[in-house]
Amino acid sequence: MSEQLNFEVPTMAEMIAKGEDPEILFWVGCAGSYDERAQKTTRDICKILHHVGMKYAVLGTEESCTGDPAKRAGNEFLFQMQAMTNIEVLNAYNIKKIVTGCPHCFNTIKNEYPGLGGTYEVIHHTQLIQQLIDEGRLKAEGGESFKGKKITYHDPCYLGRGNGVYEAPRKALEVLDAQLVEMKRCKSNGLCCGAGGAQMFKEPEKGSKDINIERIEEALETQPNIIAAGCPFCMTMISDGVKLKDQDKNVQVLDIAEITARANGL
Amino acid sequence: MVAQIIFIAITLAAIALFSYNIKKVIRNIQLGKSADRSDQSQKRFMTMLKVALGQTKMFFRPIPAFLHLIVYVGFVIINIEVLEILIDGIFGSHRIFSGVGFIYDFLIGSFEILALGVWVGCAVFLIRRNILKLKRFSGIEMTKWPRSDANYILISEILLMTAFLLMNAADAKLQILGSQHYTNAGAFPVSQYLQNLLPNSEATLVAIERGCWWFHIIGILIFLNYLPYSKHFHILFAFPNTYFSNLEPKGEFTNMKSVTNEVKAMLDPSFTPEEAESGRFGAKDVNDLTWVNLMNAYTCTECGRCTSVCPANITGKLLSPRKIMMDTRDRMEEVGKNIDKTGNGFDDGKSLIDSYISREEIWACTSCNACTEACPINIDPLAIITELRRYAVMEESQSPASINAMLGNIENNGAPWKYSPADRFNWAKES
């Protein structure tokens, strides 16, 4: 279970050069590319894709921000510039299916790109994991046992309320034989981690508390061993919260892809 | 005969006044930009049936949902009685529907039980607001008028129901006395207990019965004309509002066509722009919003479910989605009054942003959609916040410094952080 990848991650450019067509494009996202913590999730998604033998590719340095934070911040110009440039790249590679490592990328490409000429089948990595489990291609064996561990899942807004994906991440956790506990505010009533709508990139407005603290207090009430996330921004906010509460020794914050990879000894 | 003429005159005047005010409301909504919601009529109709008629979204909070349902069903069904009152009033008849025999007994009996339900429901609502002082009904936007508005509505309904039950009690007693005109009709499961409270004199009973009858119908006509000034407008607007509500995934923000044209022209000089509404980017004032946003504002009944789930509001920030809706309505009414006074194009130097909604509020939003999910009638405060942000960023270039830095990074490096695009794939190489 090393951090390192013991295989090459194929890029679209290489694939095309070899005259091959991937089954799915893995859209890594900016956080997944640059943020150290999110990079781990990115590598684990690759490990899962590699493990099940799915033909995939990434864009590598040809990928650029989807424009999501610009759009939520109100800069529609910048968003559409990014979107159209990305769509040009995606269409040139004749991409049909995309899996993203981030609910924000997922939402943007799935919902906002079609109107600008980019129509693809887009899924979030937790949906991919669920599909692979359903198809019997992915199990939870050969790795770390999560049996009996208490896991609480935090719904990312742009996956949950934004796109109605509540079950896939939970199904991915169910195979672990762990103890899933829900927070008081979950699913459609889930509380935001505080990072959405471009908040990730600014200081919060004056208030009585930070949103991630409000959320982490609720998560800790369930006395979890693990808080599961499905979004790199939530990951940052929740990890920060756990640290601030001095609980980072007792509570792990892990992405569903990381948990899946660990359970399979990848 | 005189009574009939007075009745018809009052009714016509009430309807005329209501039509006049409704026209103004529609004119105000039409100040908004166009938005196409003519698609998927079947899905829209089903949404309206489920959310407005079926009140499905209310049941996330079962206690107020149950009370609200009683008041709602009572209000709707008792209106059959109002139809009888109208016919009786116009033709001078008395209990015209009583010809249908036992069905009439059943109807009046059900009305009475519902009326009691409405009475109790409204009383509990008053207690929740004024004695228990539920947190949801407070907040910076819940100033004197919105609080009074809620109380006026509840007290009016209690008075109307009281009048209805007293009228029936007097009527039933007159029926027992064998009074002229008061034919035996109706069942009185609730008002029978009020009979003993009433005097025995026939003349007094007739006065009470007639008094309550007039009070009930005039009360309803006044109530009708109070709606355009009140949060209670939702009883009408809930239906079109849910019908025209957003059916796309909540995470999806609209793509601005006017921007698409400019971006396409920038990327491809030979591009011929498609038609798009001109005007400023985003919203400075209410007329930059769409008619759907503006209809949302008239529909809002200020219940505060949105604000009570807003992560920003919960953690003490200034933002309150309910305030966004109330401010939009207040500003729209103000603009409407300006037009009434001075005609189109009058500039009072105010705008929705800054004069009503502050920058601090719009930048506190996480766009998490908790507010739109919580709204029992599909109002979308987030759409308004987004338009205000678009104005601030694209027309004024005014956004928090850190947001500016993030935008600059995307523009220059294709990522919201200051990293080189050449390093984007390093995650696969390092450990």
Interface residues (C-beta under 8 A of the other chain):
Chain A: S2 E3 Q4 L5 E8 V9 T11 V28 C30 G32 S33 Y34 D35 Q39 T42 R43 C46 V58 G60 T61 E63 S64 C65 G67 P69 A70 K71 R72 A73 G74 N75 E76 F77 L78 Q80 M81 Q82 M84 N107 K110 N111 E112 G115 L116 C157 Y158 R161 G162 N163 G164 S188 N189 G190 L191 C192 G194 A195 G196 G197 A198 Q199 M200 F201 K202 E203 P204 E205 K206 G207 S208 K209 D210 I211 I213 E214 R215
Chain B: F60 E248 P249 K250 G251 E252 F253 N255 M256 V259 T260 E262 V263 K264 M266 L267 F281 G282 V309 P311 A312 I314 T315 G316 K317 L318 L319 E360 W363 A364 C365 T366 S367 C368 N369 A370 T372 E373 T386 L388 R389 R390 Y391 A392 V393 M394 S399 P400 S402 I403 A405 M406 L407 I410 E411 G414 A415 P416 W417 Y419 P421 A422 D423 R424 F425 N426 W427 A428 E430 S431
